[in-house]
């Protein structure tokens, strides 16, 4: 297996979320859909879009809001599981989650790019 191609979120005005283990960029903070979610490890955020993740096999999970088909997502660089992707929701009221991503707060860190103005 070759080296993964990783996206660098270089907009210095927008903070981003990164993998806590290796600091690979995962999502811009403006992609947060909701911060009112619960993951397996505690608080979690729902995102519209993420980058630098690998999507695992799908499985049915009975979550607190009903039955969902989800797939774990892991960091493309260090392979740490950072959350999951909602693939299908059985309840009509939960359909808004489909094709969105959960990032576990314990698995990510909020960072900001700092530009060097000394040159």
Buried (B, 14 or more C-beta within 10 A) or exposed (E): EEEEEEEEBEEEEEBBBBBBBEBBBBBBBEBBBEEEBBBBEEEBBBBEEBBBBBBBEBEEBEBEEEEBBBBBBBBBBEEEBBBBBBBBBEEEEBEEBEEBBBBBBBBBBEBEBEEEEEE
